[in-house]
């Protein structure tokens, strides 16, 4: 049995990240019909689609098989050769070789998050470099400020990012002196990323130095101290004399009404102490919302706040572990409160001076629009951790 083949074109040049079409023509010169199957092999086999993968050829008949090679964006430049194997049953009868010469693409995207960090002792700004070309890129990172009251400490100053990969540099901002209380102090700095192709990205950032004592500590401590003073006064002026008098008279005349009064006074003092020790925003609480969105779609995850509960969110952490591209938004009742570009971060944290408040009956929602999943993934998998306080509504 004999099958002849021809492939058009045999060799072509293309950019990475594009689809390259070929046409394979097969001919049966024999006098009997043959069922012909085709398979791809070589370095481009996993990116090759054949339609149809098999045909039935009558005697002296020909057929065309479409072939499309979808080149990944990270495929290295240069020629890449593969072949198509043609078989009848279990017997290989012909091969057709083809080659794609991939062009060189140099390109990356640099971003920083957060633009504003806040901490009493150290701020952190993460520079992320995503290589969208097919050759490695070298990027140097520097940071500077005219503010002499801070020191800037990048964990590394140079990155080499492989094709299709992402890497990051953490820039730490440390105040020369810390302070216990008072208003926050803003420190400005500029972070610069310079690529080997002379691409320059500058990011203006702010480190907000906060006092070591949070604003609500003062009222809480004052409340606790007030409760102790009230308790001491109540003990020495009310409880101790009363208990002593009751003990002296207990053997002769136990007074149930006096015992009830004592219990009422103790309950009143316990309630006052509990109220003084209660945090201003309620009890600490946390929440995680997870969204799985296919490429080109928008999905969300949400929590409806109970009608008798108030959520006060002070800390927000977006997580993009696979390096997906798209947008993530935190919303309240459909209204966007903050929005970020997924391509700019793997982990992105916000620590708020004033909390985001969600009243009872409102909806906390995280919405993700997936432009492109991370390398090797079929969808954008985004997590959001929310921390703060819950309290009963009035």
C-alpha positions, 0 to 999 in steps of 0.5 A: 500500500502507498500513500503520497503526501504534500504539505503547504507550506513546508516552512514558515515564519511567525510571531509567538502567540499566534496560530499558523495554518498548514494544509496536508494533502494525502493521495491514495494511488492504490486500487483499493480504498484505504483509511488513512490516519495522521498524527503530529510528532516533535517539539510542536506536536502538543500545539498542533491540531489536525482536522480531521485526524483520519480520512477514507480514501477511495482508489486514486482519490485525494483529500486535504487535512487542515493543520493549525499550530497555535504557538505559545507566547513563551516559545523560544525564537528560532526554527522548530521542526516537527513532522506528520506521520501518516499511517494505514491501520498500524502500518506507517506509510509516509511522513511530512516534515514542517518547520516554523521559524519563531520571531524574537519578541522582547516585552514585559509589564512592570507594576507595583502594589500597594501604592500606599503602605501603612505600618508603625514600623515598616512599609512594603511595596512589591514590584512585579515583572511579568515577562510577556515575550519569548526571551528572558528579560533583565530588570534592575530595581532602585528606590529613592526619596528626599525624605531623610527620616526613612531608609529604603531597603529593596530585598534584591536590586536585579531580576532575570525573568524567564519567558512567560514567567513573573518575578518580584522585588519587595521594597521595604521602607523603615522609619528612622524613629517611631512614635507612640501616638499622634496623627499618621505621617506620610513619606514619599518615595519613587521606585524605578524599574529599568529593563535591558531594552531601556524600558523605564517604569517609575512608580510614585509611592507613599509609606504612611507611618502610623503610631505604635498605639492604635487610636482606639487603644486610648479609649479602651484603656481609659474604659478599663481604668474607669471600670477598675476605679468604679469597682474599687470605689464600689468595693470600699464604699458599698460592698465591703461595709455591706458584707461586713454588716451582713456577716455580723447579722447573718446568724440572727436575721438573714435578709433575702432582700439584701442578698438580692440587692448585692447580686444586682450590684455585682451584675451592674459592676460586671456589666460596666467592666464588660462594656469598658473592655469591649472593642469600639468596633465589636469582635474580631472577625475574618472572611474569605471569598473565592472566585473561579472565572473562565477566560473572557467571563466575569464571576463573583462571590458574595456574602449578605450581612445579617440584618442585625450585624454590622461588618467593619473591614480594616484589612483586605488581601487580594490573592492571584497565586497563578499570575492571571490577567484581568480585574478584581473589584470589591463591591458593596451592594453593587457599588465598586469600593476598590478595583485592581489589575490582576496582572500587577500582583500575586498578593496585594494587601490593604490596611485601612485607617478608617474601616469599610462599613457594611450595614446589616442587610448589605452585600459584600461582593468580590467580582473577577473579570478574567482576561487570561488565566495564569500559565498552565491554568484554564481559569482565573482563580482569585481569593480575597481575605477580609478581616475586621470586626462585627458588631450588633446593629442598633 
